[in-house]
Amino acid sequence: MTLAISYSPDMNIKQYFKSSNSDQQEALAKKAGTTVGYLAQLKYGNRICSRPLAEKLEEASCEELGGKLDAVSIIFLDRKTAYSTNQERSSQRGNTS
């Protein structure tokens, strides 16, 4: 079964999480040989993605998304994006730090 999500050629890991559901995230992680938890760590900027994993994610996204995540944007997730994601997460929890 193919699940449609919105996709743009400039999609990064944060945009992917916003536009996909948990089943889609699990399928992508499994095809790339990682976990959704690790993808979340990449999204939040807590981990830096290796080139081999970024390439696997890009390849897996071709199969899962009918398009692809950009390996370069996965590897070089800008820290401002990761910081804003952490701020969003904190505000949803009611934290002000």
C-alpha positions in Angstrom: 0.0 0.0 0.0 1.4 3.4 -1.0 0.6 6.3 1.2 0.7 9.8 -0.3 2.3 12.7 1.5 3.1 16.2 0.3 6.6 16.4 -1.1 8.8 19.1 -2.4 12.3 18.7 -4.0 13.7 20.7 -1.1 12.3 18.5 1.6 14.5 18.0 4.6 14.0 15.7 7.5 12.0 18.2 9.5 9.6 18.8 6.7 9.3 15.0 6.2 8.2 14.5 9.8 5.6 17.3 9.5 4.1 15.8 6.3 4.2 12.1 7.2 2.5 9.8 9.6 4.1 7.2 12.0 3.6 4.3 9.6 5.3 6.2 6.8 8.2 7.2 9.1 8.5 3.6 10.3 8.6 2.3 6.7 11.3 4.8 5.6 13.4 4.1 8.7 13.2 0.3 8.1 14.1 0.6 4.4 17.1 2.8 5.4 18.2 0.4 8.2 17.6 2.7 11.1 14.8 3.6 13.6 12.3 6.4 13.8 13.9 7.4 17.1 17.2 7.9 15.3 15.5 9.9 12.6 13.9 12.1 15.3 17.4 12.6 16.8 18.5 13.9 13.4 15.5 16.1 13.1 16.2 17.7 16.5 19.9 18.1 15.6 21.0 15.8 18.5 22.8 13.6 16.0 24.7 14.2 12.8 23.8 11.9 10.0 26.6 9.9 8.4 26.9 10.1 4.6 26.1 6.4 4.2 22.9 6.7 6.2 21.9 9.9 4.4 22.4 8.1 1.1 20.3 5.2 2.3 17.6 7.6 3.4 17.6 9.3 0.1 17.4 6.0 -1.7 14.6 4.7 0.6 12.7 7.9 0.1 12.6 7.3 -3.6 10.7 4.1 -3.0 8.5 5.4 -0.2 7.8 9.0 -1.3 8.0 8.7 -5.1 10.5 11.5 -4.7 13.4 11.9 -2.4 14.8 13.5 0.6 17.9 15.3 -0.1 21.0 13.6 1.4 22.9 16.9 1.6 20.1 18.6 3.6 20.0 15.5 5.9 23.7 15.7 6.6 23.9 19.4 6.9 20.7 20.1 8.8 21.1 23.7 9.7 21.4 24.2 13.5 18.9 27.1 13.3 16.3 24.6 12.0 17.1 22.1 14.7 17.0 24.8 17.4 13.6 26.0 16.2 12.3 22.4 16.3 13.5 22.0 19.9 11.9 25.3 20.8 8.6 24.1 19.2 8.8 20.9 21.2 9.5 22.7 24.4 6.6 25.1 23.9 4.2 22.2 23.2 5.2 20.7 26.6 4.7 24.0 28.3 8.5 24.5 29.0 9.9 28.0 28.6 13.6 27.0 28.6 
